[in-house]
Amino acid sequence: MSFAAPLFLLTALAALIPLLLHLFYRQPAKELPFPTLRFLKLSMEKTRRRKRIHDLLLLLLRSAALLLTALGLARPAITLTGALWGARQTAVAIILDNSASMGVIDGDSPRLETARTAAAQILDQLAAGDSAALLPTCGRPFPDAEKLHRNQGLLRRMLQQCTVSYQRADLPAALLKAKKLLDEAEAPNKQIFLLTDMQQVSWKSLADQPPSDGPSQTTPLIVVDCSRAPKPNAALQLVEMSRSVPVVGWASQAVITLWNTSEAAQTRRVELVLNGRLEAAGPEIVLPPLSKEKYIFNFTFRQGGLQQGLFRLAGEDGSRYDDGRYFAVEVGQELPIAVVHAERHEIPYLDDTFYLEKALSVGLESLGAVRMTRVPVKNLAAEPLEKYQVLYCVNLPALDSQAAERLRSYLHSGGKVVWLCGENVRPADYNRMNDSSNGELLPAKLSEVRAVVGRSDRDSWHISFLDERHPALKDFLQPPALYLSVLVYKHVAFSVAENAAAQTRVLAGLDDGQPLIVERNVGPGKVLFVGTSLQTNWTNLPLRPLFMPLIGRLTFYLTELEDRCRELTAGAPILLPRSIIQQAESVEVVSPGGETLRFQLAQNGSTDQAAAGDKQKQGGDFRYPDTYQIGVYAIRLQGDAGQKQFAFAVNFDPEEIDPAKLERSELLQRWGKTVIFAEDPNNLAATFAMLREGHGLWEWFLSAVLITLVLETLIANRFGAKKSPQ
């Protein structure tokens, strides 16, 4: 407790006046002999005892009134930190919330500008010898941030360099970091200033932290709320591409989620920018107040390859940080595919490759998505397989050792092989071929050929299971009749070995539990085995609506187009697993601004630290952490097998759009009076004065004086001497 006017404490000596008067005027009563009143002696003794209690209460109340008056005039106050910014040294941690929501315009300026103004006022209060640390919550780390400095010039330069990021803040984590920093400081006075807009999503981790991780009685938290009256804002929250692997000339569709966070209706228009050029614009959309609306945007890709796109809201509103979302799409165009076949049938539609070639040529080749080549199995050993992205091996007899070794090398170079069954597939021969190739040509050991001919218990099997997590199959789960109507009359049975379960995946199964389609990774390559033929005497699959889109999706999946384009939130590192980069000699990273960085890879596929600098390796994976700029990052792998390209679309955190704020009562309930709220971020003078003087108690003391005087009057009149009636 401190006193603003301590000299008034001397007046507390006045509390002795009632006691002195009481002692001075205390006189013994005269004894007068009156024999006839001896029977009243007992009554007089009782009256004397009541009089003593009455006098003692009056003495205490009158002394208390004078003492409380003196204490009230001394203006007592309770402070959390003692004398601030005075003779005692002070250490201050300034947490600067620079998340995307701090870019919202309040009044005439963004919230971050208000926070900068408040931070400058805090620095102005520092005296010589005081220290401060600036802790931005988001964005690229500053070399000198999160450290205590006495150099105000350095702190002010860092403050001006802080910009709005596209990330979401984690304020409880920032508070814990500030507390640990100040715990190591030797200054007797410590404070944490939190400059934020109190956005609720920034406090998500609060429930996971114990209250002890927050401010303490010796290190209070001063919260400066930098949000007031935000300008009306609409945001483009999400973009969902309905076709994950589009093709040149095919109609593509994006489902866009728009969010009007203001209390007024807004009219906005969505535009599509492809490769830096405005491609299309949608009609005006009316967004009701405080609502989310989904808008379907139809468009067509005019060229193949990697397409860098941006859906954006035209016009200006309360924030420019949530008006667009980037995406990257690898558009299929003339992907080299080979169909390896045995002897051709003289009747075309009876040929084993007939339906497969129709699906590839009509569905994909005619649109320029793939370039199909027919390769006789006798030429397989001499064919340059590396020029093909996918090999469809259709009803082939078991390969000789030379062709099998070529196929194994193709898989280890990243190739993809699909086996389709037929009359030429004999399980024993295939198993011997697989064993001679270290078990890497097939995903499982074949057992027998099963057929319904001659069975009395059934006339067919049907597909009853599709892997719902597989990218090539997940779109065919609804309606279930798409795959339940596929009948199988004959198939090759096989089982997945227990020791291979970790790298083998069952994609489709029959109603009796037998697997029908199995996938396995072989190094960077993949091998799929389809246990039935694509002829109608084995299955009705080629005649079902599922067939052509399934072949298309499997082909795109195997060419890795879907895996080459991914989406991240700002600040999340780009990761490429070792299985992808192990054949590469170097990695090039092209940032959205066009800057190109090149990193040499060690022989084991990990990043060379001397070349990568702060780009770290994790278990042989390639890791690039500097994704604070939104846009499309192109990753190019250079090696003997040529160049392979990946793309990562980096966007703002969509949760940053939510304008909901954390109530002050939640922080007060958690940390009590340790939390202090500044009322005006543009003028913190009252907050600084309160920190120096503390919470004033003089009003309470003077109120206690009035209560004491009332009690004194009540006791004096209630128990005082009464006048005798006339």
N, C-alpha and C positions, 0 to 999 in steps of 0.2 A: 504494500500500500504506500502511496506517496501523497504529499500535501502540496497544493498549489500556493497556500498562504500559511506556512508553518508558524509564523509569529503569533497567529491567533491562538495557538495551543497554550500560550501563557495565560490566556483568560480562563483556562480550565481550573486555575487556582481559585476562581470564584466559587467553585463547588464546595469549598471549605467554609464559606460564609454562613450557610444555614447551620452547620455543625457548631461553629463558634458562637453564633447567637443562641443556639440551643443550650450550650454549656454555660454561657454568661447569665442567661435569664433563669437558669435552674436554681430555685430557692427552696429550702426545706419548709414545709408547712408548720405554722405555729400550733402548739398544743394548748388547747383550752379545755380545762376540766368541765365536764357536763355530765354528771352522773346519770341523768335520766335517759341519755342517748346511748348507753352502753349496749343496748340490744341491736343497734344499727352497725356495729363494728364489722360484722361479716359482709354486709352489703357494700360498705365503703372500700373494703379490700378488693372486691371484684371490680368496682368502678375504677380503682387505681390501676389495675392490670390492663383494662381496656384502654385507659388513657395513655399508658406507655406504648402500647401497640399502635395507637392512633398517631402519637407523636413521632414514633420511629418511621412509620410509612410516609408521613409528611416530610420528615427530614430527608429520607432517601429520594423521594420524588423531586423535591426542590433542588437537591444537589445534582441529581441526574439531569434536570432541565438546564442548569447552568453548564454542566459538563458537555452535554450534547450540543448546546449552542456554540460553545467554544470549538468543538470538533467540526461542526458544520461550517463555521466561518473560516476554518483552516482549509476548506475545500479538499477533502480527502478523495483519492481515486485509486482504483485497482488497475494495474498495468500488467501485461503479459510478459513484457521484455525489459522492464526497467526504463531508464532514461535512454531514449533512442537518439542516435546521431548526435550525441553529446560528447562528453569527455571520454566515455567508454567506447572502445572500438566496436564496429558493427560489420557483420558479414551478411550480404543479401543475395539470395538466389532468385533470379527473375525468369519464370517459365513463360515463354512466349508461344502461344498457340498460333501456329501459322498453317493450320490445316485448310482444306479447300473452302470450308464454310466461312473462314475469316476473309475470304475475298468478296463476300456479299456486301453490297453497298447499303450502308445505313446513313440516311440523310444525304449528304453530298460526298461522302468518302467511304472507302472500304473499311471494314472492321479492323484490318491489320494496321491501317494508318492511325486509328484511335488507340490501338495497343502500343504503337510506337510512341505516340504522344505521352501516354501514361508511363512508359518505360523511361522516357527522357526526364520526366518529372522525378521519378525515383532516383535516377542518377544525379540529378541536381541537388538532392538532399544529402548526398554522401559527403562526409568531411574528409580531411586529410587523414590517411591511415586506414580508412574504411575500404572494404573490398566487396566486389560483386561478381556474379557469374550470370551469363546469359545462356539459357537452355531452350533453344527452339525445339518444338515437338516433332517437326517433320522436315523433310527435305535432305539434301546432301549435307553431311556433317561438316561443321566448321572446324578447322584445326585448333583454334583457341577457345572454342565454346566448351561449356560444361567444366570450366576451370575458374577459380576465383582470381580476379585481377584487381589491382589498385590503379591501373592505367585507364582512366575514363575515356580517353581518346580512342583506345582500342575497342572498348565496349560500345561506344557510339558508332564506330565504323561497322562493327559486326551487326549492330541493330539496323543500320541502313541497308546492309546487304541481305538481310532476311526478307524473303519474298513469300508470297502465298504458294503453297505446294498443292499437289493434287492428291495428297494422302489424307488418311483419317488419323487424328491425334489419339494417343493413349495417355490421358491426363493422370490417372493413378500411377502409371509407371514413371511419368515425369516427376510426380511428387516424391516418389520413393528415391529417385535419382538425386533430386535436390536435397532431400533430407540427409542422405548418406554423404553428400558433398559438404553440407554444413556441419555434420557431426565431426568431420575431420578438421574443421576450422577451430582456431584458438580464440576467436573473438567472443567476448561475453554476451554480446547482443546478436541475435540471429533472427532473420525473417525470410519467409518465402512469399514472393508476390506471384500470383497466377493471373496472367492477362489472357482472357479467353472470352468466347461468346457463350459458354456454358452449354454447348450442344450435348444432348443426351448420349449420342452414340460415342462421344469421346470419353465417356465415363463407364463404358461397358465392363471393363475389367475390375471395377470398384468392388463388386460383390465377391470377387475371388481373392481379394486382399484383406488381411486382418486389419482392424482399426489401428494397431500399433505401427503400421507402415505409413501412416499419415503424419500430419504435424503434431508437435508436442507442446506442452505448456511453455517450454523455453524456446520453441521455434514455431511461432504461430504462422498461420496461412492467411494472407490478405488477398481476397478474390476481387479482381477488377473485371466486372462484366462489361464487355465492349460492344454489346449489341443493344440496340434501342428500337428503332422503327425501320425494319428492312424494306428496301424497295421491292415492289412486286417482281416475282421471279418464277420462271418456268424452266424445267430441266428435262434433258433427254437422259433417262436413267439407264435403260437397257436396250440392246439390239440383239435379237436372236435370228440368226440366219436359218431359214427353214430347210435349205439344202446345203449341208456342210461342205460338199464338194461339188461346186457348180461346173458347168461345161459351157464352152463358147457357143452362143446362140440359144442356149436353153433359158427359159424364163426363170429368174431367181426371185426370191421373196425374202423380205426382212420384216420381222414383227418388232416394232419400236414402242417402247413404253415411255410415255410423257407424263410428267408430274408437275401440276400447278400447285406451288406451295403457298400462294397468296390467297387472300380473301376476296379477290376480284377476278372475274372471268378474263381470260386472255385469248388472243387469236394469234396462232403461230403457224409457220410453214417449215416443213422438213426438206432439206436439200441433201443431195448425194454428190460427193466429190470423189472421183476416182483418179488415182495417180496424179493428184494436184490439179485436176481440171473438173469444173462443174459439169456433172453428167446429166442430172435430172433434178427436178423440183416437184414436190407434191402440192396438193391444194391447201388452202388455209384451213386450219383445224381450230375449232372453238373448244377451249379447255375450261370447264366449269371451275368455280372456286374450290380450292383444297381437294383436288381430285386427281386420280390417275386415269389415263386413257391409253389404249393400245391402238396403234396405227399400222396398217399393212402397206409396205412400200414395195412395189413391183418394179423390176428392172432387168436388164440383160447385159451380160458381159460380152464385149465386142472383141476381145482378144484373150489369148491364153497366157499362161505363166503366172507369176506372182502379181496380184493386184492389191494395191494399197488404197483403202477407202476410208471415207469419213462421212458419217451421217451427222448433220448439224442443224441447229435451229437458226433460222434467219432472224435478223433483228437483234435488238439489245434489250436487256432486262437487268434484274438485280445482281446477276453474277454471270460472268463469261466462262467460269471454270467448269460449269456443268451443262454447257450447251452443245456438246458434241461427243461422239464416241468413235474411235478408230477401229478398224478391222483389217485383217489381212486374209486373203483367200488365194489359194493356188488353183487357178482355173485350168482344168484339163484340156490339153491340145496336143494331138498326135503323140500320145504316150506309146512307146514301142512295146508291143505285146507279141509273143510268139505262141502258136498252137502247134505242139509237137504231136504228130499222128503216125499211126502204122499204115498198113495198106488201105487205100481208099476203096470204098464200096462203089460198084458200078451204078447203083441206084442212089442218087444224091441224098434223099431224105432218110435212107437207111444207114448212111455213114455215121460213125460215132461222133464226129465233130459237127454234124449238120446243125443241130439246135444251138450249140455253143457259138459257132461262127455267125449264125443269124443274130444272136443276141449281141455279139460284139460289133458286127458290121452295121446292122440296122439301128441298134440302140446307141452306139458310141462312135463307130468309125465314120458313119455318114455325116455326123456332126463335127468331125474333125477332132474328137476327143482322144481317139486312139489310132494307132497305125498297126494293123494286124499283119503278121507274117506267118505263112504256113511252112513248117520245118518237118520233113520226113525224119523218122527216128533213125534211119541209117546214116543221116548226115549230122546227127547230134554231136558226135565226137569232134567233128571238124568245124562246126558252126561257132562263130564268135558270140558266145552267150552274153558277154558283158554289155552288149548294146541293147539288150531287152530288160525291161523292168519286171516283167512277169512271164513265166513259162507255164502254159497249160499242157500237161502231159495226159493225153486222152487215150485210154485203153491200150497202153503200151505193154508189150512183153517185157520181162525183166531185162534190164540193161546189162551189156557186157561191162567188164571192169574198166575199160577206157572211158566209155560214156558215163558210167557211174561216177568216176573220179572227176570228170569235167563238171558234172552236176553238183558234186560236193564242193568243188572249188567255187562254183557260181554262188552257192548258198553262203559260203564264208566271205564272199566279196559284197554281200548285201542283197543278193538276188532272192526272188520269191518263186516258189514252185507249187503248183496245184496238181495233185494226182486225181484223175477221174477214172473210175473202174469200168470194166466191161469183160467180155469173154476172154481176153488175153491176160487178164490179171489173175495169176495163180499164186495163192498165198505162200506156198513153200518156196517158189522161185524168188518171190519178192523179199521174203525174209532172208534168204541167202545173199541176195544183192545188198540188202541193208546191213547185214552183219559184216560184209566185206568192206563197207564204207564207214566203219566205226559206229554204226547205228544212227547215222545222221541224215539218211535220205527219207525215212518214214517217221511219222510221229508216234507210231505204236506198232506192235507185232501183230501181223494178220493171222487169223485162225482158220476160217472156213468161209465158203460161199453159201449163203442161206437163201432159199427160195420157198415161195408159198405153194408151188406146184406139188401136188400129192399130199398136202396137209389138210386135215379135216377140221382143225380148230380155228383157222382163219383163212381169208382170201387175200389179205394184204396187211402190211404195217402202215402206220401213218406217223408223221412227225408230230411229237407232242411237247417238244422242248426246244427253245431258242435261247441262247445266252443273251439276257437282256442288257448286259453291260458292254457287249461287244459293239464297237462303233459301226461295223458293217451290218449288224442285225437289229439294232435297237429300234429302228424305224419300222420294222415289220411285225412288231408284237401286237399291234391293234389294227384291225380287229383280229382276234385269234384265228378266224376262219382262213386267213391268208396262208398260214402254215399247217393248220389242222387238216385242210383239204388235200394236202400233198400225200399221195399214197406211194408205197414202196413195195414192189413185188419180188425183188431180188437185190441182195446186197452182200458185201464182203464184211464179215464180222471181225472185230479186233478189240483189244482191251488195252487200257492205259496202264503201263507198269507203275508200281508204287514209287520206285526210285526216280521216275521221270515225271511224276505228277506236278512238280513245281514248275516245269517248263512246257508242259503239255496242257492244252485247254480244249474241252469238249464244247463245240459251238452249237451242235444240234443233235438231238437224240430221238429214238423211236419209242413207241408206246410200251414196248416190253423192256425198256431200260438200256438197250444196245445203243452205243454212240454211232452217229451217221457221218458227222463232219468233225474232224479233229485238227487242231493247229498246234504247231510247235516252233519255238525259236531255235535257230541253229546259228549261233554267233549273231551277226547283224542281220542275217537272212531269216526267212520264214518258209515253212513247208506246211501245206494243207493237204489233207486226204479226205476225199468225198467217197464214201463207201458204196455208192451206187453209180450206175451209168446215166448218161443223159439221153438214153434211148427209151422209147415208150414201152418196150417190153420189160424194162427194169423198173420204171417209175413214171408217174404222170406229171412230174415236176416241170418238164419243158412246156406242158400245155396249160399250166396254171398262171394266173396273173402275177404271181410272185417271182416268176423265173427271170424275166429280163431285168427288172430293177435290182434283183439280188445279184445277178452277174455283174451289173454295173457298179454296185456298191462294193462288192468284193474286189473288183479290179481296182477301183480308186483307193480302197483301203490298202491293198498290197503295194500300190505305187507310193504309199506313204504321203499322199497329198494332204490327208486329214491331219496327220501328225506334224506336218511342216508348218502349220499355222496355229498359233495358240494365243491365248489372251491372258494378260496379267494386270494387276493393279499397280499403280505407281509405287516405286520403291521395292517391289518384290524382285528378287534376283532371277535372271535368266539361267536356266539349268539345262544342260544337254548331257544325258547319261553317257557313261563310258562306252556302252555298246554302240552308240551312234558315232562317236568321235574317234574310235580306236583305229579306223582306217585312214584318218585325216592326218596331215602333216602340220597344218596351221588352221587357225580360225580367224576370220575377219568379222568384225562387228561394225555395222553401219548404223549410226544413230539417226533419229528422225531429222536432225539438223544437217545430215550429210557427212558428218565426221566419220572417218574410217580408221579403226584400230585393228592392228594385226598381232596375233599371239601365236608364237610357235608352240607346238605340242611335243612333249617328250615321247619317246618310243612306246611307252605304256599308255599313251593317250591322255595323260594328265597335262595340266597347264604348266608351262615353263614359268616359274615365278619371277625369274629375272626379266622376262619379257612382259609378263602380265601385270607387274606392279601389285596393285591391291585387288586384282582379279584372282580370286582364290580357287584352289582345287579342293574338292570334297570327295574322297574315295575314288579318284580318277575321273570324276565328272568335271565338265567345264562349267564354271560359275562366273557370271558377269553381273555385279550388283548395282551398277550405276544406271538405274532406270527411273530416275526422278523426272525426266522429261517425258511427256506423253507423246504418243505417235507410234509408228511402226519401226521396229528394230529388225534389220536383216542380218542373219547369221549365215556366213558362207564357209563351208568346209572345203579345204583344198587338199588334194591327195592324188595318189597314182590313179585312182578310179575316176578322176575328174572332179567336178565341183558339184556339191550338194548344198541346197539353200533352204534355210528355215526362216520363218518370220514370227515375230511376237508383237502383238498389238497391245500397247500399254495405255491404260485409261485411268481416270480418276476413280476413287472408291465410290461406288454408287450409294453407299450408306451416308455419305456426306451431304446428300440432298435433304435428308430428313431435318426439318427445322425444329423439332421438339427439343425443349431445354430441360435440364435437370433443375428441380426445385431446390431453392436454398435450404428448405427445411430438411432435406435429405442429408446435406453436409453438416448442418447443425446437430441433427440427431446422431450423426456418427461421431463427430469430433467436438461438439459443444462450443463453448466460448473460445476455443482455440482458433476458430474460423471467424474472420472479420470481413465484412463486405463493404467495398467502397461504393458510394452512391453515384459519383460522377467521375467517369474515367477521364474526362477532359480537364478536370480540376480536382486534384487529390489533396488540396490544402487541408480540408476538414479531416481527411483520413490521417494525414501526417500529424495534425494537432492531437487527434484522439490517441494515436500511438504514443505520442510524447506524454500526454496528460492522463491517459487511461480512461476508464469508465468512471465518471464522476459519481460520488456518493453523498455530496453535501445536501442534495434535496432530501435524501432519506433521513439524514441526521436532523435536519430542521423539521421534517414531518414528525420525527420522534419527539422533538421538543413540544410541539403542539399537543401531541397525544399525552405527554407527561403532564403538561399544565392542566389539561382537561381532567385527568385522573386526580391531580392534586386538588383541584377545585371541588370535584365530586366527593372526595374523601373528607375534605375540610368541612363541607356543608352537611355531609351525611352523618358524620360522627362528632361534629363540633358541639359546643355547649348550646343548649336551647334556652331561649328566654322564657321565664315563668309567666304565666298569664296574669294580667292585671286584675 
